[in-house]
Amino acid sequence: MARDKQVDAPEGGDLVDLCDQVLAPIPFSCRSASCGTCQVVVLEGMEFLEAPSDDERELLELLDGPDDSRLACQARVKPGPGLIRLKPIGP
């Protein structure tokens, strides 16, 4: 069963808010780059995300996840067209 969700975000925005809009199955807890609950692998479209902040980079290093992972609560989507595919890390 496909679990693909699609949302139009021509203005860009916070990835966490866009995931919430479509009830994407990505867990969130702190929403402040302190718990790592929302770590995702970016399967496609990393170029459509702004660079990670120092706080996000620091936690990602501590989590020792894949190089193509991001925290959905910290990732910002760039304005304009594009496709981003994510896969939650964990259960």
MDTraj code that builds the backbone (N, CA, C; nanometers):
import mdtraj as md
import numpy as np

residues = "MET ALA ARG ASP LYS GLN VAL ASP ALA PRO GLU GLY GLY ASP LEU VAL ASP LEU CYS ASP GLN VAL LEU ALA PRO ILE PRO PHE SER CYS ARG SER ALA SER CYS GLY THR CYS GLN VAL VAL VAL LEU GLU GLY MET GLU PHE LEU GLU ALA PRO SER ASP ASP GLU ARG GLU LEU LEU GLU LEU LEU ASP GLY PRO ASP ASP SER ARG LEU ALA CYS GLN ALA ARG VAL LYS PRO GLY PRO GLY LEU ILE ARG LEU LYS PRO ILE GLY PRO".split()
xyz = np.array([
    [0.0846, -0.1169, 0.0000],
    [0.0000, 0.0000, 0.0000],
    [0.0897, 0.1240, 0.0000],
    [0.0680, 0.2122, -0.0929],
    [0.1476, 0.3343, -0.1012],
    [0.1107, 0.4286, 0.0126],
    [0.2136, 0.4908, 0.0669],
    [0.1903, 0.5890, 0.1732],
    [0.2366, 0.7266, 0.1280],
    [0.2420, 0.7467, -0.0023],
    [0.2868, 0.8742, -0.0563],
    [0.1868, 0.9835, -0.0228],
    [0.2401, 1.0971, 0.0147],
    [0.1590, 1.2153, 0.0427],
    [0.2132, 1.3270, -0.0437],
    [0.1266, 1.4145, -0.0890],
    [0.1708, 1.5243, -0.1735],
    [0.1110, 1.6538, -0.1218],
    [0.1941, 1.7579, -0.1180],
    [0.1477, 1.8899, -0.0768],
    [0.2148, 1.9927, -0.1662],
    [0.1395, 2.0912, -0.2082],
    [0.1963, 2.2011, -0.2859],
    [0.2444, 2.3076, -0.1887],
    [0.3676, 2.3525, -0.2086],
    [0.4259, 2.4534, -0.1201],
    [0.5065, 2.5538, -0.2020],
    [0.4378, 2.6304, -0.2895],
    [0.5111, 2.7229, -0.3759],
    [0.5874, 2.8299, -0.2986],
    [0.5446, 2.8591, -0.1775],
    [0.6113, 2.9597, -0.0944],
    [0.7218, 2.8990, -0.0089],
    [0.7389, 2.7665, -0.0152],
    [0.8341, 2.7004, 0.0733],
    [0.7738, 2.6875, 0.2122],
    [0.8565, 2.6710, 0.3136],
    [0.8074, 2.6629, 0.4506],
    [0.8788, 2.5561, 0.5301],
    [0.8337, 2.5390, 0.6531],
    [0.8921, 2.4386, 0.7414],
    [0.8424, 2.3000, 0.7009],
    [0.9342, 2.2073, 0.6874],
    [0.8982, 2.0718, 0.6464],
    [0.7996, 2.0095, 0.7447],
    [0.8177, 2.0337, 0.8736],
    [0.7275, 1.9779, 0.9746],
    [0.5833, 2.0239, 0.9506],
    [0.5639, 2.1506, 0.9163],
    [0.4289, 2.2019, 0.8928],
    [0.3684, 2.1422, 0.7662],
    [0.4507, 2.1260, 0.6641],
    [0.4010, 2.0663, 0.5402],
    [0.3627, 1.9202, 0.5619],
    [0.4403, 1.8483, 0.6417],
    [0.4065, 1.7089, 0.6752],
    [0.2766, 1.7025, 0.7547],
    [0.2595, 1.7954, 0.8475],
    [0.1360, 1.7997, 0.9264],
    [0.0135, 1.8232, 0.8383],
    [0.0283, 1.9074, 0.7366],
    [-0.0845, 1.9395, 0.6479],
    [-0.1443, 1.8155, 0.5837],
    [-0.0610, 1.7182, 0.5535],
    [-0.1087, 1.5982, 0.4833],
    [-0.1073, 1.4742, 0.5726],
    [-0.0912, 1.4952, 0.7020],
    [-0.0888, 1.3865, 0.7996],
    [0.0137, 1.2795, 0.7624],
    [0.1309, 1.3242, 0.7186],
    [0.2385, 1.2309, 0.6837],
    [0.2813, 1.1535, 0.8081],
    [0.3154, 1.0261, 0.7923],
    [0.3490, 0.9418, 0.9075],
    [0.4919, 0.9653, 0.9584],
    [0.5210, 1.0897, 0.9939],
    [0.6523, 1.1245, 1.0480],
    [0.6313, 1.1707, 1.1913],
    [0.6930, 1.1010, 1.2871],
    [0.6733, 1.1391, 1.4275],
    [0.7464, 1.2685, 1.4617],
    [0.6833, 1.3496, 1.5440],
    [0.7429, 1.4731, 1.5929],
    [0.7247, 1.4777, 1.7426],
    [0.8195, 1.5338, 1.8120],
    [0.8078, 1.5482, 1.9567],
    [0.8433, 1.6902, 1.9976],
    [0.9722, 1.7204, 2.0074],
    [1.0146, 1.8498, 2.0612],
    [0.9995, 1.9649, 1.9626],
    [1.0159, 1.9386, 1.8347],
    [1.0127, 2.0397, 1.7286],
    [1.1204, 2.1468, 1.7460],
    [1.2284, 2.1125, 1.8162],
    [1.3333, 2.2125, 1.8417],
    [1.4744, 2.1566, 1.8282],
    [1.4929, 2.0521, 1.7529],
    [1.6250, 1.9914, 1.7295],
    [1.6914, 1.9432, 1.8573],
    [1.6125, 1.8826, 1.9463],
    [1.6744, 1.8305, 2.0682],
    [1.6487, 1.6820, 2.0916],
    [1.5517, 1.6209, 2.0210],
    [1.5218, 1.4802, 2.0496],
    [1.5546, 1.3851, 1.9346],
    [1.5489, 1.4298, 1.8107],
    [1.5792, 1.3440, 1.6966],
    [1.4654, 1.2549, 1.6514],
    [1.3484, 1.2681, 1.7116],
    [1.2334, 1.1840, 1.6773],
    [1.1954, 1.1949, 1.5298],
    [1.2116, 1.3121, 1.4727],
    [1.1644, 1.3373, 1.3360],
    [1.2730, 1.3192, 1.2309],
    [1.3765, 1.2440, 1.2625],
    [1.4835, 1.2226, 1.1647],
    [1.4292, 1.1441, 1.0456],
    [1.4563, 1.1937, 0.9270],
    [1.4118, 1.1297, 0.8037],
    [1.5297, 1.1168, 0.7079],
    [1.5192, 1.0206, 0.6179],
    [1.6137, 1.0096, 0.5073],
    [1.5498, 1.0816, 0.3892],
    [1.6253, 1.1675, 0.3249],
    [1.5770, 1.2364, 0.2059],
    [1.6117, 1.1484, 0.0860],
    [1.5104, 1.0809, 0.0328],
    [1.5295, 0.9890, -0.0793],
    [1.5498, 1.0635, -0.2105],
    [1.4895, 1.1810, -0.2179],
    [1.4952, 1.2606, -0.3406],
    [1.4655, 1.4050, -0.3039],
    [1.5365, 1.4987, -0.3665],
    [1.5033, 1.6395, -0.3512],
    [1.5796, 1.7164, -0.2453],
    [1.6951, 1.6676, -0.2030],
    [1.7738, 1.7399, -0.1028],
    [1.8025, 1.8831, -0.1492],
    [1.8145, 1.9024, -0.2804],
    [1.8446, 2.0355, -0.3335],
    [1.7310, 2.1352, -0.3127],
    [1.6129, 2.0865, -0.2760],
    [1.4990, 2.1744, -0.2515],
    [1.4854, 2.2122, -0.1039],
    [1.5809, 2.1682, -0.0226],
    [1.5836, 2.2034, 0.1194],
    [1.6984, 2.3003, 0.1451],
    [1.6746, 2.3962, 0.2343],
    [1.7818, 2.4860, 0.2740],
    [1.8864, 2.4069, 0.3523],
    [2.0064, 2.4588, 0.3594],
    [2.1149, 2.3920, 0.4327],
    [2.0780, 2.3793, 0.5804],
    [2.1221, 2.2729, 0.6462],
    [2.0914, 2.2561, 0.7889],
    [2.1596, 2.3627, 0.8743],
    [2.0922, 2.3985, 0.9824],
    [2.1494, 2.4928, 1.0794],
    [2.2581, 2.4219, 1.1594],
    [2.3343, 2.4981, 1.2343],
    [2.4371, 2.4383, 1.3202],
    [2.3754, 2.3427, 1.4217],
    [2.2602, 2.3809, 1.4803],
    [2.1929, 2.2946, 1.5786],
    [2.1503, 2.1624, 1.5155],
    [2.0938, 2.1706, 1.3958],
    [2.0504, 2.0477, 1.3281],
    [2.1706, 1.9599, 1.2950],
    [2.2756, 2.0196, 1.2413],
    [2.3968, 1.9436, 1.2069],
    [2.4541, 1.8735, 1.3297],
    [2.4557, 1.9444, 1.4421],
    [2.5108, 1.8878, 1.5657],
    [2.4318, 1.7649, 1.6102],
    [2.2986, 1.7748, 1.6102],
    [2.2170, 1.6607, 1.6532],
    [2.2278, 1.5455, 1.5530],
    [2.2312, 1.5757, 1.4244],
    [2.2457, 1.4693, 1.3249],
    [2.3767, 1.3939, 1.3443],
    [2.4825, 1.4643, 1.3797],
    [2.6104, 1.3978, 1.4073],
    [2.5985, 1.3068, 1.5288],
    [2.5296, 1.3537, 1.6329],
    [2.5107, 1.2717, 1.7531],
    [2.4273, 1.1472, 1.7235],
    [2.3278, 1.1618, 1.6364],
    [2.2401, 1.0492, 1.6015],
    [2.3110, 0.9481, 1.5118],
    [2.4188, 0.9902, 1.4480],
    [2.4997, 0.9024, 1.3633],
    [2.4154, 0.8318, 1.2569],
    [2.3226, 0.9059, 1.1980],
    [2.2377, 0.8497, 1.0936],
    [2.3019, 0.8610, 0.9572],
    [2.2286, 0.8256, 0.8543],
    [2.2808, 0.8334, 0.7178],
    [2.3156, 0.9778, 0.6792],
    [2.4078, 0.9915, 0.5849],
    [2.4491, 1.1246, 0.5395],
    [2.3349, 1.2040, 0.4776],
    [2.2367, 1.1343, 0.4229],
    [2.1254, 1.2027, 0.3575],
    [2.0050, 1.2191, 0.4504],
    [2.0306, 1.2252, 0.5809],
    [1.9197, 1.2433, 0.6751],
    [1.9075, 1.3894, 0.7161],
    [1.7871, 1.4251, 0.7573],
    [1.7572, 1.5592, 0.8070],
    [1.6578, 1.5456, 0.9213],
    [1.6435, 1.6515, 0.9989],
    [1.5392, 1.6596, 1.1006],
    [1.4230, 1.7359, 1.0379],
    [1.3083, 1.6720, 1.0276],
    [1.1943, 1.7359, 0.9622],
    [1.1507, 1.8619, 1.0361],
    [1.1755, 1.8678, 1.1668],
    [1.1351, 1.9865, 1.2428],
    [1.2244, 2.1067, 1.2146],
    [1.3401, 2.0841, 1.1566],
    [1.4348, 2.1929, 1.1308],
    [1.4506, 2.2251, 0.9826],
    [1.4201, 2.1316, 0.8964],
    [1.4400, 2.1514, 0.7526],
    [1.3392, 2.2518, 0.6983],
    [1.3904, 2.3435, 0.6188],
    [1.3053, 2.4414, 0.5512],
    [1.3074, 2.4133, 0.4022],
    [1.1868, 2.4111, 0.3444],
    [1.1709, 2.3885, 0.2013],
    [1.1897, 2.5220, 0.1292],
    [1.2708, 2.5194, 0.0237],
    [1.2924, 2.6401, -0.0561],
    [1.1671, 2.6704, -0.1378],
    [1.1393, 2.7982, -0.1629],
    [1.0256, 2.8332, -0.2491],
    [1.0480, 2.7833, -0.3914],
    [0.9389, 2.7545, -0.4605],
    [0.9465, 2.7142, -0.6002],
    [0.9121, 2.5685, -0.6202],
    [0.9131, 2.5256, -0.7471],
    [0.8751, 2.3880, -0.7789],
    [0.9835, 2.2886, -0.7395],
    [0.9415, 2.1683, -0.7096],
    [1.0351, 2.0617, -0.6762],
    [0.9624, 1.9456, -0.6118],
    [1.0319, 1.8347, -0.6009],
    [0.9765, 1.7145, -0.5392],
    [1.0734, 1.6665, -0.4326],
    [1.0207, 1.6434, -0.3132],
    [1.1007, 1.5918, -0.2020],
    [1.0352, 1.4630, -0.1555],
    [1.1123, 1.3554, -0.1510],
    [1.0624, 1.2272, -0.1001],
    [1.1383, 1.1941, 0.0268],
    [1.0650, 1.1557, 0.1304],
    [1.1221, 1.1272, 0.2620],
    [1.0888, 0.9862, 0.3066],
    [1.1732, 0.9338, 0.3943],
    [1.1452, 0.8058, 0.4597],
    [1.1790, 0.8241, 0.6071],
    [1.0819, 0.8026, 0.6966],
    [1.1114, 0.8140, 0.8400],
    [1.2174, 0.7126, 0.8821],
    [1.2995, 0.7503, 0.9765],
    [1.3966, 0.6582, 1.0352],
    [1.3354, 0.6049, 1.1635],
    [1.3407, 0.4762, 1.1809],
    [1.2843, 0.4167, 1.3019],
    [1.1522, 0.3498, 1.2740],
    [1.0804, 0.3147, 1.3810],
    [0.9561, 0.2378, 1.3654],
    [0.8481, 0.3107, 1.2914],
])
top = md.Topology()
chain = top.add_chain()
for i, resn in enumerate(residues, 1):
    res = top.add_residue(resn, chain, resSeq=i)
    for name in ("N", "CA", "C"):
        top.add_atom(name, md.element.get_by_symbol(name[0]), res)
traj = md.Trajectory(xyz[None], top)
